Amino acid sequence: MVPTVTQLRIYRIKRGKMNAWVREWNDGVRLLRQRFGYTIEGAWVVPGENTFVWIVSYNGVQPWEAKEAEYYGSAERANLQPDPARLIERQETMFLAPALSE
């Protein structure tokens, strides 16, 4: 088993599309990610901005890159309709490492 990988994702959503984004992300991306073995640690909307922030983690046999390739290459992801990615203007992702000591 490889160590848990945690990624912060910050999305700038097209103006006026946040409600559609949240609905489609919850009904599609979130559920599909969970079926593929990811854990959604949380998701937030920044009030007054077009910003959506979420944290996803994976702790499984495959390395993160292989798991992502499996997810994005799947028929389920390709057939996600409507594809909420069309509502993203810009995205930023970064891996997180624990900072709290025991």
Stockholm file with secondary structure:
# STOCKHOLM 1.0

chainA/1-102         MVPTVTQLRIYRIKRGKMNAWVREWNDGVRLLRQRFGYTIEGAWVVPGENTFVWIVSYNGVQPWEAKEAEYYGSAERANLQPDPARLIERQETMFLAPALSE
#=GR chainA/1-102 SS CCCCEEEEEEEEECTTCHHHHHHHIIIIIIHHHHHTTCEEEEEEEETTTTEEEEEEEECSSSCHHHHHHHHHTSHHHHTCSSCGGGGEEEEEEEEECCCCCC
#=GC SS_cons         CCCCEEEEEEEEECTTCHHHHHHHIIIIIIHHHHHTTCEEEEEEEETTTTEEEEEEEECSSSCHHHHHHHHHTSHHHHTCSSCGGGGEEEEEEEEECCCCCC
//
